[in-house]
Amino acid sequence: MPGTKLSIGIFRLLLQYIRWLPHRLGWVNHAAFILQLYEVRPTDIFLVSYPKSGNTWLRFIMAHMITGSTRQLSFEEVEKDVPDVYVSKDWIDEMPSPRFIKTHDALLSYFPKTIYIVRDYRDVLVSYYHYKIALKEFEGGFSSFIRSREITEPFGSWKEHVSKALQFSKDNSNRILFLRYEDMKINFEQTAYQLSAFTGLKKFKINRIKELTCFENLQQNETENGSEFRNRSGKNFFREGKCGTWKEFISTDDLKFIYADSELVSLLHQLNYQVEA
């Protein structure tokens, strides 16, 4: 009910005001305050990524691992098993532990455990552009998009986001599982074993999850059962999911603009992404 949602929203806003001083004094977990959750529990595991880096795909994988389901799960079911903190705050507060929560905020030091997924920045740009165009949140060409503030709001730049996660993984390897999107595509089985070891989840069938969460099946699932994104845009959230599509999309001039950032290029090299001069 709209009235109920409004009342809950007002209550949550009031709670933020009440918690402001305790937060400033360090009595309230910073991530809980920023994400507007009642608390961050010691058993929580956060799925973190920069936008358009594979987090939704990872959520489907995790939902199957959590439930052990051998049938296709809908977006609605995944939202219940691995909720989005920007969509389901009230449900997250009510969920039994352990909770698996999706976010794009890299508040890593305030999360008990994190599964972080990184994707080639160039593919992220292409995917993010199509996402914004589909939702009519950006008008213009790709060249304008990569030079706009759209790619740094509200989660900062990809470079800052990923650098923070990379450094955190070096200093806190027991609290973060750092995954590359491309490695997940190449060796799904190894990724599943890594996820199992990190989370303790074991009652699932790897081959069945691999089949159910391949992009062709996820696209068909979304087409048949719908999603919030599809309802809003008329298009599928799972667009292609391929690796290296930027090579066919990004112009030479735009690549020069991207590569002008030497720190970004260095980070791409660190993550084993090939950068042609």
PLY file of the C-alpha trace (Angstrom):
ply
format ascii 1.0
element vertex 277
property float x
property float y
property float z
element edge 276
property int vertex1
property int vertex2
end_header
0.00 0.00 0.00
1.39 3.47 -0.96
0.36 4.97 2.41
2.08 2.20 4.32
5.30 2.58 2.31
5.24 6.34 2.94
4.80 5.81 6.68
7.68 3.33 6.76
9.84 5.76 4.77
9.11 8.59 7.22
9.83 6.30 10.18
13.18 5.28 8.66
14.09 8.93 8.07
13.25 9.79 11.67
15.35 6.86 12.83
18.31 8.30 10.91
17.98 11.58 12.82
17.80 9.69 16.12
20.87 7.65 15.24
22.94 10.58 13.96
24.70 11.35 17.27
25.29 7.67 18.21
26.71 7.20 14.72
29.02 10.18 15.13
30.18 8.74 18.46
30.91 5.40 16.84
28.11 3.54 18.58
26.27 2.69 15.35
27.97 0.75 12.57
28.81 3.20 9.77
27.52 0.87 7.04
24.23 0.37 8.90
23.82 4.14 9.12
24.74 4.87 5.50
22.60 2.04 4.11
19.76 2.88 6.55
19.60 -0.59 8.06
18.80 -1.22 11.70
22.05 -3.11 12.13
24.88 -4.98 10.45
25.07 -8.46 11.93
28.32 -10.39 12.46
27.11 -13.14 10.10
26.16 -10.79 7.24
27.82 -11.25 3.85
27.60 -8.35 1.42
27.75 -8.76 -2.37
29.53 -5.65 -3.60
30.44 -4.34 -7.03
30.56 -1.22 -9.11
27.32 -0.94 -11.13
27.02 -3.19 -14.19
29.81 -5.51 -13.08
27.87 -8.75 -12.67
26.31 -8.33 -9.23
22.83 -9.40 -10.36
24.24 -12.50 -12.04
26.11 -13.27 -8.81
22.87 -12.82 -6.84
21.15 -15.49 -8.95
24.08 -17.85 -8.39
24.04 -17.20 -4.66
20.25 -17.61 -4.43
20.56 -21.10 -5.93
23.41 -21.94 -3.56
21.43 -20.71 -0.55
18.17 -22.45 -1.40
19.58 -25.49 -3.19
16.87 -24.95 -5.79
17.22 -26.91 -9.03
14.50 -24.92 -10.81
14.70 -21.47 -12.33
14.27 -18.68 -9.76
12.46 -15.47 -10.62
13.77 -11.97 -9.95
11.19 -11.71 -7.16
12.48 -14.88 -5.50
16.09 -13.75 -5.78
15.13 -10.44 -4.18
13.87 -12.41 -1.20
16.97 -14.62 -0.91
19.63 -12.02 -1.77
17.93 -8.64 -1.37
19.08 -5.35 -2.84
19.73 -2.86 -0.04
18.31 -0.03 -2.17
15.05 -1.92 -2.75
14.28 -4.12 0.26
15.51 -2.40 3.45
12.45 -3.45 5.45
12.76 -7.09 4.42
16.50 -7.07 5.16
15.82 -5.84 8.69
13.41 -8.75 9.22
15.47 -11.48 7.56
16.84 -14.36 9.60
20.61 -14.77 9.72
22.79 -15.38 7.86
21.88 -12.62 5.43
23.33 -12.10 1.94
22.85 -8.46 0.90
23.58 -6.75 -2.41
25.01 -3.23 -2.48
27.18 -0.97 -4.63
28.54 0.97 -1.65
32.11 -0.16 -0.98
31.94 0.18 2.82
34.19 -2.83 3.07
35.80 -2.19 6.42
32.34 -2.02 8.03
31.09 -5.28 6.49
31.83 -8.55 8.33
32.40 -10.33 5.02
32.29 -9.24 1.39
32.06 -10.97 -1.96
33.41 -8.41 -4.43
33.10 -8.78 -8.19
35.09 -6.67 -10.64
34.60 -6.41 -14.40
36.71 -4.88 -17.18
36.09 -1.14 -16.98
35.57 -0.86 -20.71
32.78 -3.45 -20.70
31.30 -1.76 -17.62
31.12 1.53 -19.52
29.31 -0.06 -22.46
26.85 -1.92 -20.23
26.24 1.11 -18.01
25.58 3.28 -21.05
22.94 0.89 -22.42
21.39 0.64 -18.95
21.05 4.41 -18.63
19.71 4.77 -22.17
17.11 2.04 -21.60
15.83 3.83 -18.49
15.95 7.19 -20.27
18.26 8.48 -17.56
20.77 9.69 -20.14
20.33 11.19 -23.58
23.25 11.35 -25.93
25.99 9.27 -27.44
28.56 7.05 -25.77
31.31 9.66 -26.13
29.23 12.15 -24.16
28.38 9.53 -21.57
31.96 8.63 -20.65
32.79 12.31 -20.30
29.77 13.04 -18.10
29.18 12.85 -14.35
26.84 9.90 -14.90
29.70 7.41 -14.54
30.80 8.68 -11.13
27.45 9.17 -9.39
26.44 8.12 -6.83
29.17 5.53 -6.13
32.28 7.39 -7.22
34.54 6.30 -10.04
35.23 2.70 -11.05
38.93 3.34 -10.39
38.34 4.46 -6.80
35.81 1.72 -6.11
37.96 -1.13 -7.41
41.21 0.22 -5.95
39.63 0.28 -2.51
38.45 -3.33 -2.87
41.79 -4.49 -4.24
43.71 -2.94 -1.35
41.22 -4.26 1.20
41.59 -7.77 -0.22
45.37 -7.57 0.22
45.06 -6.48 3.85
42.01 -8.55 4.86
42.00 -11.70 2.75
39.91 -13.57 5.34
37.06 -11.06 5.06
36.72 -10.65 1.30
36.43 -12.90 -1.73
37.65 -10.93 -4.75
36.25 -12.27 -8.03
36.78 -11.28 -11.64
33.68 -11.41 -13.82
35.72 -12.79 -16.69
37.10 -15.65 -14.57
33.56 -16.56 -13.53
32.62 -16.85 -17.19
35.67 -18.96 -18.07
35.69 -21.29 -15.05
32.32 -21.33 -13.35
33.11 -24.45 -11.37
36.17 -22.90 -9.71
34.12 -19.82 -8.79
31.43 -22.03 -7.25
34.02 -23.80 -5.11
35.46 -20.45 -4.01
32.00 -19.20 -3.06
31.28 -22.40 -1.17
34.53 -22.22 0.80
34.00 -18.54 1.64
30.33 -18.77 2.63
30.09 -22.31 4.00
27.23 -23.13 1.61
27.47 -26.68 0.33
24.03 -28.11 -0.53
23.88 -27.26 -4.23
24.54 -28.81 -7.63
27.20 -26.86 -9.53
26.31 -28.08 -13.01
22.63 -27.32 -12.51
23.36 -23.82 -11.22
25.69 -23.24 -14.16
22.90 -24.22 -16.54
20.21 -22.16 -14.84
22.34 -19.02 -14.54
23.82 -18.95 -18.03
22.85 -15.70 -19.73
20.64 -17.34 -22.34
18.47 -18.90 -19.62
18.49 -15.76 -17.49
17.35 -13.72 -20.50
14.56 -16.18 -21.23
13.57 -16.21 -17.56
13.36 -12.42 -17.51
11.39 -12.31 -20.76
8.87 -14.84 -19.48
8.62 -13.83 -15.82
9.53 -10.15 -15.94
11.69 -7.92 -13.73
11.46 -4.43 -12.29
13.91 -3.21 -14.94
11.91 -4.79 -17.77
8.71 -3.26 -16.40
10.32 0.17 -16.40
12.23 0.02 -19.68
10.60 -2.66 -21.82
14.03 -4.24 -22.21
15.92 -7.02 -20.46
18.35 -6.24 -17.64
20.43 -9.21 -18.85
21.44 -7.66 -22.18
24.48 -9.64 -23.38
26.85 -10.38 -20.53
29.74 -11.08 -22.88
33.39 -10.27 -22.25
35.29 -7.92 -24.54
32.30 -6.40 -26.35
33.92 -3.00 -25.82
36.33 -3.84 -28.67
33.45 -3.61 -31.15
31.79 -0.61 -29.53
34.33 1.90 -28.26
35.96 4.15 -30.86
39.69 4.81 -31.07
39.21 8.40 -29.89
37.17 7.29 -26.90
39.80 4.70 -25.99
42.45 7.42 -26.08
40.32 9.45 -23.69
39.95 6.47 -21.33
43.65 5.56 -21.49
44.70 9.15 -20.76
44.17 8.24 -17.11
47.48 6.55 -16.30
46.25 5.36 -12.88
43.29 3.67 -14.53
45.55 1.96 -17.06
47.82 0.77 -14.26
44.83 -0.66 -12.42
43.64 -2.49 -15.54
47.10 -4.05 -15.82
47.05 -5.08 -12.15
43.76 -6.87 -12.76
45.21 -8.65 -15.82
43.13 -6.75 -18.37
45.04 -6.25 -21.59
45.52 -2.65 -22.64
46.72 -2.01 -26.16
48.81 1.09 -26.65
0 1
1 2
2 3
3 4
4 5
5 6
6 7
7 8
8 9
9 10
10 11
11 12
12 13
13 14
14 15
15 16
16 17
17 18
18 19
19 20
20 21
21 22
22 23
23 24
24 25
25 26
26 27
27 28
28 29
29 30
30 31
31 32
32 33
33 34
34 35
35 36
36 37
37 38
38 39
39 40
40 41
41 42
42 43
43 44
44 45
45 46
46 47
47 48
48 49
49 50
50 51
51 52
52 53
53 54
54 55
55 56
56 57
57 58
58 59
59 60
60 61
61 62
62 63
63 64
64 65
65 66
66 67
67 68
68 69
69 70
70 71
71 72
72 73
73 74
74 75
75 76
76 77
77 78
78 79
79 80
80 81
81 82
82 83
83 84
84 85
85 86
86 87
87 88
88 89
89 90
90 91
91 92
92 93
93 94
94 95
95 96
96 97
97 98
98 99
99 100
100 101
101 102
102 103
103 104
104 105
105 106
106 107
107 108
108 109
109 110
110 111
111 112
112 113
113 114
114 115
115 116
116 117
117 118
118 119
119 120
120 121
121 122
122 123
123 124
124 125
125 126
126 127
127 128
128 129
129 130
130 131
131 132
132 133
133 134
134 135
135 136
136 137
137 138
138 139
139 140
140 141
141 142
142 143
143 144
144 145
145 146
146 147
147 148
148 149
149 150
150 151
151 152
152 153
153 154
154 155
155 156
156 157
157 158
158 159
159 160
160 161
161 162
162 163
163 164
164 165
165 166
166 167
167 168
168 169
169 170
170 171
171 172
172 173
173 174
174 175
175 176
176 177
177 178
178 179
179 180
180 181
181 182
182 183
183 184
184 185
185 186
186 187
187 188
188 189
189 190
190 191
191 192
192 193
193 194
194 195
195 196
196 197
197 198
198 199
199 200
200 201
201 202
202 203
203 204
204 205
205 206
206 207
207 208
208 209
209 210
210 211
211 212
212 213
213 214
214 215
215 216
216 217
217 218
218 219
219 220
220 221
221 222
222 223
223 224
224 225
225 226
226 227
227 228
228 229
229 230
230 231
231 232
232 233
233 234
234 235
235 236
236 237
237 238
238 239
239 240
240 241
241 242
242 243
243 244
244 245
245 246
246 247
247 248
248 249
249 250
250 251
251 252
252 253
253 254
254 255
255 256
256 257
257 258
258 259
259 260
260 261
261 262
262 263
263 264
264 265
265 266
266 267
267 268
268 269
269 270
270 271
271 272
272 273
273 274
274 275
275 276
